[in-house]
Amino acid sequence: MLGKNNIVNVMTVDVEDYYHVSAFSDVISKSDWGKYESRVANNTKILLELFSDFKIKSTFFVLGWVAERNPDLIRDIAGEGHEIASHGYSHQLIYNQTREKFKEETLRSKHILEDIIQKPVNGYRAASYSITQKSKWALDILAEIGFEYDSSIFPIRHDRYGIPEATTKPHLITTQAGNCIIEYPLSTLKIFGYSLPVAGGGYFRLYPYALTKLALERINKQNEPFIFYLHPWEIDPEQPKINASYLSKFRHYNNLHKCRTRLSKLLSEFKFDTVSNVLKNYDLFGKDSRN
């Protein structure tokens, strides 16, 4: 049951299948994706039912590859009042792509989604949060092709992603080429000078629920909404097992069997809405700021 907290937070879903994750890219080639059992549509529908039960709206960052093969699913998501945003096309790490390839794939994904829902797609999130210091050039491309906001920067230290010194609240970035785009970074909590990632995903499965709840309550007590993310495969403990490295398997499979129950509890204790709706409270659209 919802407590006294009136802060409306952000719920997001990165719509990809279990075999798309970057942790498995060393053992699963993109050319082999079609050989794997697809479970993304069913898992996403479970999330839609859950969100409907708790009367919340979410932003779904959809992989273009998934949208091409599941257009009815994308129409269903939009039809239930959720926001459709882009997760790129082929779940490639941006810092491993050329600028030309990134622009090509990002435009392709945007056009696929817009053709399906017949509405503009204004938000973007990179595969594995791969906008880092060495790939911040991607923000210029996102702004140039019409995205209003990005949610790819994680203000932490990590072996795959992160900009530790990044601003932790939603803000307007003026890019190297002078373009403007809103950045909604993933939530962290400062503890003894350390930025603890608390935005969801594997961290939500790794931490005890009580720790996640405490961290998110502390963010709300600072009068700030947190942004939460999840993948459809994270509520699917029956998914096929991939033979990958120990670290990759731990990150992917840890506590999958607990995630759906924890998510239901989270939805019962906090309020949520889409990225775009929460950003309206920051009044950043149309403003200029240096970062």
Long-range contacts (C-beta under 8 A, 24 or more apart in sequence): 1-268, 1-269, 2-268, 2-269, 2-270, 2-271, 3-269, 5-217, 5-220, 5-270, 5-271, 6-271, 7-220, 7-223, 7-224, 7-225, 7-270, 7-271, 8-225, 8-271, 8-272, 8-273, 8-277, 8-278, 9-216, 9-220, 9-225, 9-226, 9-227, 9-228, 9-270, 9-271, 9-272, 9-273, 9-278, 10-59, 10-184, 10-225, 10-226, 10-227, 10-228, 10-272, 10-273, 10-274, 10-275, 10-278, 11-51, 11-56, 11-57, 11-58, 11-59, 11-228, 11-272, 11-273, 11-274, 12-58, 12-59, 12-60, 12-61, 12-125, 12-151, 12-227, 12-228, 12-229, 12-230, 12-275, 13-44, 13-47, 13-58, 13-59, 13-60, 13-61, 13-229, 13-230, 13-231, 13-232, 14-61, 14-63, 14-87, 14-125, 14-229, 14-230, 14-231, 15-40, 15-44, 15-60, 15-61, 15-62, 15-63, 15-66, 15-87, 15-231, 15-232, 16-40, 16-63, 16-66, 16-87, 16-91, 16-231, 16-232, 16-233, 17-66, 17-232, 17-233, 18-233, 18-236, 18-239, 18-240, 18-242, 18-252, 19-242, 20-63, 20-65, 20-66, 20-91, 21-91, 21-128, 21-231, 21-233, 21-252, 22-91, 22-93, 22-127, 22-128, 22-130, 22-160, 23-244, 23-247, 23-248, 23-251, 23-252, 24-242, 24-244, 24-248, 24-252, 26-244, 26-245, 26-248, 27-242, 27-243, 27-244, 28-242, 30-90, 33-65, 36-240, 37-240, 38-69, 39-232, 39-233, 39-236, 39-239, 40-66, 40-70, 40-73, 40-232, 40-233, 41-70, 41-73, 43-232, 43-233, 43-235, 43-236, 44-73, 44-77, 44-232, 45-73, 45-76, 46-232, 46-235, 46-260, 47-230, 47-232, 47-235, 48-76, 48-77, 48-80, 48-82, 50-260, 50-263, 50-264, 50-267, 51-80, 51-82, 51-267, 52-80, 54-264, 54-267, 54-268, 56-267, 56-271, 56-272, 56-273, 57-81, 57-82, 57-83, 57-272, 57-273, 57-274, 57-277, 58-82, 58-83, 58-272, 58-274, 59-83, 59-84, 59-85, 59-123, 59-274, 59-275, 59-276, 60-84, 60-85, 61-85, 61-86, 61-87, 61-123, 61-124, 61-125, 61-151, 62-86, 62-87, 62-109, 62-113, 63-87, 63-88, 63-89, 63-90, 63-91, 63-109, 64-88, 64-89, 64-90, 64-105, 64-108, 64-109, 64-112, 64-113, 65-89, 65-90, 65-91, 67-109, 67-112, 67-113, 67-116, 68-112, 71-116, 74-113, 74-116, 74-117, 75-116, 75-117, 78-116, 78-117, 78-119, 82-274, 83-123, 83-274, 83-275, 83-276, 83-277, 84-113, 84-117, 84-119, 84-121, 85-121, 85-122, 85-123, 85-124, 85-125, 85-151, 85-275, 86-110, 86-113, 86-121, 86-123, 86-124, 86-125, 86-147, 87-124, 87-125, 87-126, 87-127, 88-124, 88-126, 88-127, 91-127, 91-128, 92-127, 93-127, 93-128, 93-130, 93-160, 94-126, 94-127, 94-130, 94-131, 94-135, 94-138, 95-130, 95-132, 95-134, 95-135, 96-130, 99-137, 99-138, 99-141, 102-138, 102-141, 103-141, 103-145, 106-141, 106-142, 106-145, 107-145, 110-145, 110-146, 110-147, 120-146, 121-147, 122-146, 122-147, 122-148, 122-149, 122-276, 123-147, 123-148, 123-149, 123-150, 123-151, 123-275, 123-276, 124-149, 124-150, 124-151, 124-152, 125-150, 125-151, 125-152, 126-150, 126-152, 128-160, 128-161, 129-153, 129-154, 129-160, 129-161, 129-162, 129-186, 130-160, 130-161, 131-163, 132-161, 132-162, 132-163, 133-163, 136-175, 136-176, 137-176, 139-173, 139-175, 139-179, 139-181, 139-183, 140-175, 140-176, 140-177, 140-179, 142-181, 143-175, 143-179, 143-180, 143-181, 144-177, 144-179, 147-181, 148-181, 148-182, 148-285, 149-181, 149-182, 149-183, 149-184, 149-275, 149-276, 149-279, 150-181, 150-182, 150-183, 150-184, 151-183, 151-184, 151-185, 151-186, 151-227, 151-275, 152-183, 153-183, 153-185, 153-186, 154-185, 154-186, 154-188, 154-197, 154-199, 155-185, 155-186, 155-188, 155-195, 156-188, 156-195, 156-196, 156-197, 157-195, 158-197, 164-195, 167-291, 168-195, 169-224, 170-279, 170-282, 170-284, 171-284, 171-289, 171-291, 172-284, 172-287, 172-288, 172-289, 172-291, 173-289, 173-291, 174-288, 174-289, 174-290, 174-291, 180-288, 180-289, 182-279, 182-284, 182-285, 183-291, 184-227, 184-275, 184-279, 185-227, 186-227, 186-229, 187-216, 187-219, 187-226, 187-227, 187-228, 189-215, 189-218, 189-219, 198-226, 199-226, 199-227, 199-228, 199-229, 200-228, 200-229, 200-230, 201-229, 201-230, 201-231, 201-234, 202-251, 202-252, 202-254, 204-228, 204-230, 204-234, 204-259, 204-262, 204-263, 204-266, 205-234, 205-254, 205-255, 205-256, 205-258, 205-259, 205-262, 206-254, 206-255, 209-262, 209-265, 209-266, 212-262, 212-266, 213-266, 213-269, 216-270, 220-270, 225-278, 227-275, 228-266, 228-272, 230-259, 230-263, 234-259, 235-259, 235-260, 235-263
